[in-house]
Amino acid sequence: MAIPKASQALSRFTVLDLTRVRSGPTCVRQLADWGANVVKIEMPPDEKGGDAPGGPREGSDFQNLHRNKRSMTLNLKSKEGRAAFLKMVKKGRRGRRELPARREAPAEIDYKDVKKINPRIVYGSISGFGQDGPYENRPGFDQIAQGMGGLMSITGLPGQGPVRVGIPVADLTAGLFCSIGILTALLERDKSKKGQHISTSLLQAQIFMLDFQAARWLVSKEVPKQAGQRPSDLDPTGVFKTTDGHINIATTGGAIWERFCKALGARQCSRNPQYTGAKARSENRKALNAEIDTYTQHKSSAEWIDIMNQAGVPAGPIYNIDQVFADPQVRHLGMAQNVKKRDKSTMQLVGQPIMMSRTKSKMAAPPPDMGQHTNEVLKEFGFSAKEIAALHKAKAV
């Protein structure tokens, strides 16, 4: 029986998901969460067993990446399995719209192979460094992309040395960009009636995410450095001590600076010529931040956050992850969503950050067991009972 739809937004599309690990599954999760019919194609288990790529199947990471999908097994290294996959692609010519998405698939199914069968197909792929060029065959990994993409050089305290970001940001953003590319190609196909190959890489995604830091070099030939907890061009902005911890405060202009000094109870700072104007505050950053700390250390984090926000000065707490999900605004946004597990118990996973007024997304189904929907999917794609039995006999599924 087909799983319930997460949304109606993409319900007319079918995705043949050959992805593994993180960036590819992140791409496909976006499509699944908006209702695409995602068929996760996995290699049949061997006698050795072992965990799925990306961690244990019942682990939190796998569960979060693979909700709202169905699973079938198919050995693409076998003649029978490859033929079965290409038959599934071909069926897209009779109404369905198949979107293969892959990264490090267990066997190579190239765009040229599927395009011959279904010219309307949209094919997404993610690599470490690009589909061609001098690094096309290098193995890719998130931390390598963080380093090569410049992120580690601008993260951390001044003089600290390279610092890795606490999430696999290159993996995640590559997945998101690939999903955007797929959706863009689908919109274009409505006019051209033709599919195309969408590709991105961890390196490209990481460089794009440098944003204004990359522009500082490209436009001004200025090499950004580590700025630590306080940005180098917005003073005073950063982390400040309180009686019970630390908070973030951001002053991003003259009007906010004046409001900040008043709320802090430090009007003399606004009149100090050393701090008059953004350039002066930046040049005297160290002394200014030290002076602010002498004020903020006399009240609690909650008190200062309330005072600053009432004064129109951006300020907020610095949470641990458990505190993030306890925050009333986070609860209101529904970022932790319930989903029923196969044993009928409930778990929570991270919800979509996008709101749509009509075609909303929801946690419709937990991640599937390996091959849970194999026979069901094959039947939907036109395989007869005899053909399905033959695939099982050949151990292709």
KAWO-V818558 format. One record per residue. N is the residue number from 1. RES is the residue in one small letter. SS is DSSP state (@ for helix, = for strand, . for the rest). PHI is phi in radians with two decimals (NA if undefined). D_LAST is the distance of its C-alpha to the last C-alpha in whole Angstrom. Layout:
n:N res:RES ss:SS phi:PHI d_last:D_LAST
n:N res:RES ss:SS phi:PHI d_last:D_LAST
//
This chain:
n:1 res:m ss:. phi:NA d_last:19
n:2 res:a ss:. phi:-1.12 d_last:19
n:3 res:i ss:. phi:-1.29 d_last:20
n:4 res:p ss:. phi:-1.13 d_last:24
n:5 res:k ss:. phi:-1.37 d_last:25
n:6 res:a ss:. phi:-1.28 d_last:27
n:7 res:s ss:. phi:-2.87 d_last:29
n:8 res:q ss:. phi:-1.70 d_last:30
n:9 res:a ss:. phi:-1.03 d_last:31
n:10 res:l ss:. phi:-2.06 d_last:28
n:11 res:s ss:. phi:-1.14 d_last:26
n:12 res:r ss:. phi:-1.43 d_last:26
n:13 res:f ss:. phi:-1.83 d_last:24
n:14 res:t ss:= phi:-2.00 d_last:20
n:15 res:v ss:= phi:-2.06 d_last:18
n:16 res:l ss:= phi:-1.63 d_last:15
n:17 res:d ss:= phi:-1.71 d_last:15
n:18 res:l ss:. phi:-1.81 d_last:14
n:19 res:t ss:. phi:-1.40 d_last:17
n:20 res:r ss:. phi:-2.46 d_last:18
n:21 res:v ss:. phi:1.15 d_last:21
n:22 res:r ss:. phi:-2.36 d_last:24
n:23 res:s ss:@ phi:-1.12 d_last:25
n:24 res:g ss:@ phi:-1.10 d_last:22
n:25 res:p ss:@ phi:-1.01 d_last:21
n:26 res:t ss:@ phi:-1.12 d_last:25
n:27 res:c ss:@ phi:-1.03 d_last:25
n:28 res:v ss:@ phi:-1.22 d_last:22
n:29 res:r ss:@ phi:-1.01 d_last:23
n:30 res:q ss:@ phi:-1.03 d_last:26
n:31 res:l ss:@ phi:-1.25 d_last:25
n:32 res:a ss:@ phi:-1.15 d_last:23
n:33 res:d ss:@ phi:-1.17 d_last:26
n:34 res:w ss:. phi:-1.83 d_last:28
n:35 res:g ss:. phi:1.68 d_last:25
n:36 res:a ss:. phi:-1.09 d_last:23
n:37 res:n ss:= phi:-1.40 d_last:20
n:38 res:v ss:= phi:-1.63 d_last:18
n:39 res:v ss:= phi:-1.91 d_last:14
n:40 res:k ss:= phi:-1.42 d_last:13
n:41 res:i ss:= phi:-1.69 d_last:10
n:42 res:e ss:= phi:-2.15 d_last:9
n:43 res:m ss:. phi:-1.15 d_last:8
n:44 res:p ss:. phi:-1.00 d_last:6
n:45 res:p ss:. phi:-1.14 d_last:9
n:46 res:d ss:. phi:-1.74 d_last:11
n:47 res:e ss:. phi:-1.14 d_last:14
n:48 res:k ss:. phi:-1.31 d_last:17
n:49 res:g ss:. phi:1.19 d_last:15
n:50 res:g ss:. phi:1.74 d_last:18
n:51 res:d ss:. phi:-1.35 d_last:18
n:52 res:a ss:. phi:-1.20 d_last:17
n:53 res:p ss:. phi:-0.98 d_last:18
n:54 res:g ss:. phi:1.74 d_last:21
n:55 res:g ss:. phi:2.11 d_last:22
n:56 res:p ss:. phi:-1.00 d_last:21
n:57 res:r ss:. phi:-1.05 d_last:19
n:58 res:e ss:. phi:-1.56 d_last:22
n:59 res:g ss:. phi:-1.27 d_last:24
n:60 res:s ss:@ phi:-1.06 d_last:26
n:61 res:d ss:@ phi:-1.14 d_last:25
n:62 res:f ss:@ phi:-1.08 d_last:22
n:63 res:q ss:@ phi:-1.05 d_last:23
n:64 res:n ss:@ phi:-1.23 d_last:25
n:65 res:l ss:@ phi:-1.41 d_last:23
n:66 res:h ss:. phi:-2.11 d_last:20
n:67 res:r ss:. phi:-1.22 d_last:22
n:68 res:n ss:. phi:1.08 d_last:21
n:69 res:k ss:. phi:-2.17 d_last:18
n:70 res:r ss:= phi:-1.85 d_last:15
n:71 res:s ss:= phi:-2.21 d_last:11
n:72 res:m ss:= phi:-2.33 d_last:8
n:73 res:t ss:= phi:-1.75 d_last:5
n:74 res:l ss:. phi:-2.80 d_last:4
n:75 res:n ss:. phi:-1.50 d_last:6
n:76 res:l ss:. phi:-1.30 d_last:9
n:77 res:k ss:. phi:-1.44 d_last:11
n:78 res:s ss:. phi:-1.60 d_last:10
n:79 res:k ss:@ phi:-1.07 d_last:12
n:80 res:e ss:@ phi:-1.18 d_last:9
n:81 res:g ss:@ phi:-1.18 d_last:7
n:82 res:r ss:@ phi:-1.13 d_last:11
n:83 res:a ss:@ phi:-1.11 d_last:12
n:84 res:a ss:@ phi:-1.14 d_last:10
n:85 res:f ss:@ phi:-1.11 d_last:11
n:86 res:l ss:@ phi:-1.15 d_last:14
n:87 res:k ss:@ phi:-1.17 d_last:14
n:88 res:m ss:@ phi:-1.12 d_last:14
n:89 res:v ss:@ phi:-1.12 d_last:17
n:90 res:k ss:@ phi:-1.10 d_last:19
n:91 res:k ss:@ phi:-1.06 d_last:19
n:92 res:g ss:@ phi:-1.08 d_last:21
n:93 res:r ss:@ phi:-1.29 d_last:24
n:94 res:r ss:@ phi:-1.87 d_last:24
n:95 res:g ss:. phi:2.24 d_last:25
n:96 res:r ss:. phi:-1.23 d_last:22
n:97 res:r ss:. phi:-2.18 d_last:23
n:98 res:e ss:= phi:-1.41 d_last:20
n:99 res:l ss:. phi:-2.24 d_last:21
n:100 res:p ss:. phi:-1.07 d_last:18
n:101 res:a ss:= phi:-2.30 d_last:20
n:102 res:r ss:= phi:-2.51 d_last:19
n:103 res:r ss:. phi:-2.64 d_last:20
n:104 res:e ss:. phi:0.94 d_last:19
n:105 res:a ss:. phi:-1.14 d_last:16
n:106 res:p ss:. phi:-1.14 d_last:14
n:107 res:a ss:. phi:-2.56 d_last:14
n:108 res:e ss:. phi:-1.33 d_last:17
n:109 res:i ss:. phi:-2.14 d_last:17
n:110 res:d ss:. phi:-1.43 d_last:21
n:111 res:y ss:@ phi:-1.02 d_last:23
n:112 res:k ss:@ phi:-1.10 d_last:24
n:113 res:d ss:@ phi:-1.18 d_last:21
n:114 res:v ss:@ phi:-1.43 d_last:20
n:115 res:k ss:@ phi:-1.12 d_last:24
n:116 res:k ss:@ phi:-1.07 d_last:24
n:117 res:i ss:@ phi:-1.50 d_last:22
n:118 res:n ss:. phi:-2.47 d_last:23
n:119 res:p ss:. phi:-1.11 d_last:27
n:120 res:r ss:. phi:-1.51 d_last:27
n:121 res:i ss:. phi:-1.21 d_last:24
n:122 res:v ss:= phi:-1.87 d_last:25
n:123 res:y ss:= phi:-2.11 d_last:23
n:124 res:g ss:= phi:-1.89 d_last:24
n:125 res:s ss:= phi:-2.54 d_last:24
n:126 res:i ss:= phi:-2.23 d_last:25
n:127 res:s ss:= phi:-2.17 d_last:27
n:128 res:g ss:. phi:-1.31 d_last:29
n:129 res:f ss:. phi:-2.33 d_last:32
n:130 res:g ss:. phi:2.19 d_last:31
n:131 res:q ss:. phi:-1.35 d_last:29
n:132 res:d ss:. phi:-2.63 d_last:32
n:133 res:g ss:. phi:1.73 d_last:36
n:134 res:p ss:. phi:-1.10 d_last:37
n:135 res:y ss:. phi:-1.89 d_last:34
n:136 res:e ss:. phi:-1.06 d_last:31
n:137 res:n ss:. phi:-1.74 d_last:29
n:138 res:r ss:. phi:-1.24 d_last:31
n:139 res:p ss:. phi:-1.24 d_last:28
n:140 res:g ss:. phi:-1.85 d_last:29
n:141 res:f ss:. phi:-2.66 d_last:30
n:142 res:d ss:@ phi:-0.91 d_last:31
n:143 res:q ss:@ phi:-1.15 d_last:35
n:144 res:i ss:@ phi:-1.10 d_last:35
n:145 res:a ss:@ phi:-1.18 d_last:35
n:146 res:q ss:@ phi:-1.04 d_last:37
n:147 res:g ss:@ phi:-1.26 d_last:40
n:148 res:m ss:@ phi:-1.22 d_last:40
n:149 res:g ss:. phi:-1.51 d_last:40
n:150 res:g ss:. phi:1.55 d_last:43
n:151 res:l ss:@ phi:-1.10 d_last:42
n:152 res:m ss:@ phi:-1.20 d_last:43
n:153 res:s ss:@ phi:-1.40 d_last:46
n:154 res:i ss:@ phi:-1.98 d_last:47
n:155 res:t ss:. phi:-1.83 d_last:46
n:156 res:g ss:. phi:1.84 d_last:48
n:157 res:l ss:. phi:-1.38 d_last:52
n:158 res:p ss:. phi:-0.95 d_last:54
n:159 res:g ss:. phi:1.38 d_last:54
n:160 res:q ss:. phi:-1.27 d_last:51
n:161 res:g ss:. phi:1.69 d_last:49
n:162 res:p ss:. phi:-0.98 d_last:46
n:163 res:v ss:. phi:-2.26 d_last:44
n:164 res:r ss:. phi:-1.36 d_last:40
n:165 res:v ss:. phi:-1.25 d_last:39
n:166 res:g ss:. phi:-1.31 d_last:38
n:167 res:i ss:. phi:-2.25 d_last:35
n:168 res:p ss:. phi:-1.35 d_last:32
n:169 res:v ss:@ phi:-1.13 d_last:34
n:170 res:a ss:@ phi:-1.20 d_last:33
n:171 res:d ss:@ phi:-1.01 d_last:29
n:172 res:l ss:@ phi:-1.14 d_last:30
n:173 res:t ss:@ phi:-1.24 d_last:32
n:174 res:a ss:@ phi:-1.06 d_last:30
n:175 res:g ss:@ phi:-1.10 d_last:27
n:176 res:l ss:@ phi:-1.13 d_last:30
n:177 res:f ss:@ phi:-1.14 d_last:31
n:178 res:c ss:@ phi:-1.12 d_last:28
n:179 res:s ss:@ phi:-1.14 d_last:28
n:180 res:i ss:@ phi:-1.10 d_last:31
n:181 res:g ss:@ phi:-1.09 d_last:31
n:182 res:i ss:@ phi:-1.09 d_last:28
n:183 res:l ss:@ phi:-1.12 d_last:30
n:184 res:t ss:@ phi:-1.10 d_last:33
n:185 res:a ss:@ phi:-1.14 d_last:31
n:186 res:l ss:@ phi:-1.17 d_last:30
n:187 res:l ss:@ phi:-1.12 d_last:34
n:188 res:e ss:@ phi:-1.14 d_last:35
n:189 res:r ss:@ phi:-1.15 d_last:33
n:190 res:d ss:@ phi:-1.01 d_last:34
n:191 res:k ss:@ phi:-1.65 d_last:37
n:192 res:s ss:@ phi:-1.46 d_last:36
n:193 res:k ss:. phi:1.17 d_last:33
n:194 res:k ss:. phi:-2.14 d_last:31
n:195 res:g ss:. phi:-1.52 d_last:28
n:196 res:q ss:= phi:-2.90 d_last:29
n:197 res:h ss:= phi:-1.68 d_last:27
n:198 res:i ss:= phi:-1.83 d_last:28
n:199 res:s ss:= phi:-2.44 d_last:28
n:200 res:t ss:= phi:-2.58 d_last:30
n:201 res:s ss:= phi:-2.56 d_last:30
n:202 res:l ss:@ phi:-1.05 d_last:31
n:203 res:l ss:@ phi:-1.15 d_last:35
n:204 res:q ss:@ phi:-1.07 d_last:35
n:205 res:a ss:@ phi:-1.09 d_last:35
n:206 res:q ss:@ phi:-1.17 d_last:37
n:207 res:i ss:@ phi:-1.13 d_last:40
n:208 res:f ss:@ phi:-1.06 d_last:40
n:209 res:m ss:@ phi:-1.27 d_last:40
n:210 res:l ss:@ phi:-1.12 d_last:43
n:211 res:d ss:. phi:0.86 d_last:45
n:212 res:f ss:@ phi:-1.13 d_last:48
n:213 res:q ss:@ phi:-1.20 d_last:48
n:214 res:a ss:@ phi:-1.17 d_last:47
n:215 res:a ss:@ phi:-1.12 d_last:50
n:216 res:r ss:@ phi:-1.04 d_last:52
n:217 res:w ss:@ phi:-1.38 d_last:52
n:218 res:l ss:@ phi:-1.12 d_last:51
n:219 res:v ss:@ phi:-1.58 d_last:54
n:220 res:s ss:@ phi:-1.87 d_last:57
n:221 res:k ss:. phi:1.02 d_last:55
n:222 res:e ss:. phi:-1.80 d_last:55
n:223 res:v ss:. phi:-1.55 d_last:53
n:224 res:p ss:. phi:-1.13 d_last:52
n:225 res:k ss:. phi:-2.13 d_last:52
n:226 res:q ss:. phi:-1.10 d_last:51
n:227 res:a ss:. phi:-1.96 d_last:53
n:228 res:g ss:. phi:1.19 d_last:52
n:229 res:q ss:. phi:-1.50 d_last:52
n:230 res:r ss:. phi:-2.23 d_last:55
n:231 res:p ss:. phi:-0.94 d_last:54
n:232 res:s ss:. phi:-1.35 d_last:56
n:233 res:d ss:. phi:-2.15 d_last:57
n:234 res:l ss:. phi:-2.34 d_last:58
n:235 res:d ss:. phi:-2.08 d_last:60
n:236 res:p ss:. phi:-1.54 d_last:61
n:237 res:t ss:= phi:-2.38 d_last:57
n:238 res:g ss:= phi:2.69 d_last:55
n:239 res:v ss:= phi:-1.76 d_last:55
n:240 res:f ss:= phi:-2.28 d_last:58
n:241 res:k ss:= phi:-1.31 d_last:59
n:242 res:t ss:= phi:-2.26 d_last:60
n:243 res:t ss:. phi:-1.17 d_last:61
n:244 res:d ss:. phi:-2.19 d_last:58
n:245 res:g ss:= phi:2.69 d_last:56
n:246 res:h ss:= phi:-2.47 d_last:55
n:247 res:i ss:= phi:-2.38 d_last:54
n:248 res:n ss:= phi:-1.71 d_last:54
n:249 res:i ss:= phi:-2.27 d_last:56
n:250 res:a ss:= phi:-2.26 d_last:56
n:251 res:t ss:. phi:-2.02 d_last:59
n:252 res:t ss:. phi:-2.15 d_last:59
n:253 res:g ss:. phi:2.94 d_last:62
n:254 res:g ss:@ phi:-1.06 d_last:66
n:255 res:a ss:@ phi:-1.15 d_last:66
n:256 res:i ss:@ phi:-1.18 d_last:63
n:257 res:w ss:@ phi:-1.03 d_last:65
n:258 res:e ss:@ phi:-1.13 d_last:68
n:259 res:r ss:@ phi:-1.12 d_last:66
n:260 res:f ss:@ phi:-1.12 d_last:65
n:261 res:c ss:@ phi:-1.05 d_last:68
n:262 res:k ss:@ phi:-1.16 d_last:70
n:263 res:a ss:@ phi:-1.14 d_last:67
n:264 res:l ss:@ phi:-1.26 d_last:67
n:265 res:g ss:. phi:1.40 d_last:71
n:266 res:a ss:. phi:-2.29 d_last:71
n:267 res:r ss:@ phi:-1.05 d_last:73
n:268 res:q ss:@ phi:-1.11 d_last:75
n:269 res:c ss:@ phi:-1.10 d_last:72
n:270 res:s ss:@ phi:-1.19 d_last:72
n:271 res:r ss:@ phi:-1.66 d_last:75
n:272 res:n ss:. phi:-1.28 d_last:75
n:273 res:p ss:@ phi:-1.05 d_last:75
n:274 res:q ss:@ phi:-1.15 d_last:73
n:275 res:y ss:@ phi:-2.03 d_last:70
n:276 res:t ss:. phi:-1.52 d_last:71
n:277 res:g ss:. phi:1.63 d_last:69
n:278 res:a ss:@ phi:-1.06 d_last:65
n:279 res:k ss:@ phi:-1.12 d_last:66
n:280 res:a ss:@ phi:-1.15 d_last:68
n:281 res:r ss:@ phi:-1.13 d_last:66
n:282 res:s ss:@ phi:-1.19 d_last:63
n:283 res:e ss:@ phi:-1.16 d_last:66
n:284 res:n ss:. phi:-1.95 d_last:67
n:285 res:r ss:@ phi:-0.95 d_last:64
n:286 res:k ss:@ phi:-1.06 d_last:64
n:287 res:a ss:@ phi:-1.16 d_last:68
n:288 res:l ss:@ phi:-1.13 d_last:66
n:289 res:n ss:@ phi:-1.12 d_last:63
n:290 res:a ss:@ phi:-1.11 d_last:65
n:291 res:e ss:@ phi:-1.18 d_last:68
n:292 res:i ss:@ phi:-1.10 d_last:65
n:293 res:d ss:@ phi:-1.03 d_last:64
n:294 res:t ss:@ phi:-1.15 d_last:67
n:295 res:y ss:@ phi:-1.53 d_last:67
n:296 res:t ss:@ phi:-1.17 d_last:64
n:297 res:q ss:. phi:-1.28 d_last:64
n:298 res:h ss:. phi:-1.78 d_last:66
n:299 res:k ss:. phi:-2.38 d_last:64
n:300 res:s ss:. phi:-1.32 d_last:60
n:301 res:s ss:@ phi:-1.04 d_last:57
n:302 res:a ss:@ phi:-1.08 d_last:57
n:303 res:e ss:@ phi:-1.09 d_last:61
n:304 res:w ss:@ phi:-1.14 d_last:61
n:305 res:i ss:@ phi:-1.08 d_last:57
n:306 res:d ss:@ phi:-1.14 d_last:59
n:307 res:i ss:@ phi:-1.08 d_last:62
n:308 res:m ss:@ phi:-1.16 d_last:61
n:309 res:n ss:@ phi:-1.17 d_last:59
n:310 res:q ss:@ phi:-1.14 d_last:62
n:311 res:a ss:. phi:-1.48 d_last:64
n:312 res:g ss:. phi:1.42 d_last:61
n:313 res:v ss:. phi:-1.89 d_last:60
n:314 res:p ss:= phi:-1.02 d_last:56
n:315 res:a ss:= phi:-2.71 d_last:55
n:316 res:g ss:= phi:-2.83 d_last:52
n:317 res:p ss:= phi:-1.31 d_last:51
n:318 res:i ss:. phi:-2.02 d_last:49
n:319 res:y ss:. phi:-1.61 d_last:46
n:320 res:n ss:. phi:-1.36 d_last:44
n:321 res:i ss:@ phi:-1.07 d_last:40
n:322 res:d ss:@ phi:-1.12 d_last:41
n:323 res:q ss:@ phi:-1.22 d_last:44
n:324 res:v ss:@ phi:-0.96 d_last:42
n:325 res:f ss:@ phi:-1.39 d_last:41
n:326 res:a ss:@ phi:-1.58 d_last:44
n:327 res:d ss:. phi:-1.14 d_last:46
n:328 res:p ss:@ phi:-1.07 d_last:47
n:329 res:q ss:@ phi:-1.23 d_last:46
n:330 res:v ss:@ phi:-1.13 d_last:42
n:331 res:r ss:@ phi:-1.09 d_last:42
n:332 res:h ss:@ phi:-1.07 d_last:44
n:333 res:l ss:@ phi:-1.30 d_last:41
n:334 res:g ss:. phi:1.22 d_last:38
n:335 res:m ss:. phi:-1.27 d_last:36
n:336 res:a ss:= phi:-1.84 d_last:35
n:337 res:q ss:= phi:-2.09 d_last:33
n:338 res:n ss:= phi:-1.42 d_last:32
n:339 res:v ss:= phi:-2.48 d_last:28
n:340 res:k ss:= phi:-1.37 d_last:27
n:341 res:k ss:. phi:-1.39 d_last:25
n:342 res:r ss:. phi:-1.14 d_last:22
n:343 res:d ss:. phi:-1.56 d_last:25
n:344 res:k ss:. phi:1.35 d_last:28
n:345 res:s ss:. phi:-1.34 d_last:29
n:346 res:t ss:= phi:-2.00 d_last:30
n:347 res:m ss:= phi:-2.25 d_last:30
n:348 res:q ss:= phi:-1.98 d_last:31
n:349 res:l ss:= phi:-2.28 d_last:30
n:350 res:v ss:= phi:-1.36 d_last:31
n:351 res:g ss:. phi:-1.44 d_last:32
n:352 res:q ss:. phi:-1.19 d_last:32
n:353 res:p ss:. phi:-1.55 d_last:36
n:354 res:i ss:. phi:-1.89 d_last:36
n:355 res:m ss:. phi:-1.87 d_last:38
n:356 res:m ss:. phi:-2.22 d_last:38
n:357 res:s ss:. phi:-1.26 d_last:40
n:358 res:r ss:. phi:-1.92 d_last:38
n:359 res:t ss:. phi:-1.78 d_last:35
n:360 res:k ss:. phi:-1.30 d_last:34
n:361 res:s ss:. phi:-1.82 d_last:31
n:362 res:k ss:. phi:-2.57 d_last:30
n:363 res:m ss:. phi:-1.42 d_last:28
n:364 res:a ss:. phi:-1.50 d_last:26
n:365 res:a ss:. phi:-2.64 d_last:23
n:366 res:p ss:. phi:-1.31 d_last:22
n:367 res:p ss:. phi:-1.00 d_last:19
n:368 res:p ss:. phi:-1.42 d_last:16
n:369 res:d ss:. phi:-1.16 d_last:14
n:370 res:m ss:. phi:-1.03 d_last:11
n:371 res:g ss:. phi:1.25 d_last:8
n:372 res:q ss:. phi:-0.98 d_last:11
n:373 res:h ss:. phi:-2.01 d_last:11
n:374 res:t ss:@ phi:-0.97 d_last:8
n:375 res:n ss:@ phi:-1.12 d_last:9
n:376 res:e ss:@ phi:-1.04 d_last:12
n:377 res:v ss:@ phi:-1.18 d_last:12
n:378 res:l ss:@ phi:-1.03 d_last:10
n:379 res:k ss:@ phi:-1.10 d_last:13
n:380 res:e ss:@ phi:-1.09 d_last:16
n:381 res:f ss:. phi:-1.57 d_last:15
n:382 res:g ss:. phi:1.61 d_last:16
n:383 res:f ss:. phi:-1.37 d_last:13
n:384 res:s ss:. phi:-1.40 d_last:15
n:385 res:a ss:@ phi:-1.04 d_last:14
n:386 res:k ss:@ phi:-1.16 d_last:14
n:387 res:e ss:@ phi:-1.16 d_last:11
n:388 res:i ss:@ phi:-1.13 d_last:9
n:389 res:a ss:@ phi:-1.09 d_last:10
n:390 res:a ss:@ phi:-1.15 d_last:10
n:391 res:l ss:@ phi:-1.11 d_last:6
n:392 res:h ss:@ phi:-1.11 d_last:5
n:393 res:k ss:@ phi:-1.11 d_last:9
n:394 res:a ss:. phi:-1.43 d_last:8
n:395 res:k ss:. phi:1.02 d_last:5
n:396 res:a ss:. phi:-1.47 d_last:4
n:397 res:v ss:. phi:-2.26 d_last:0
//
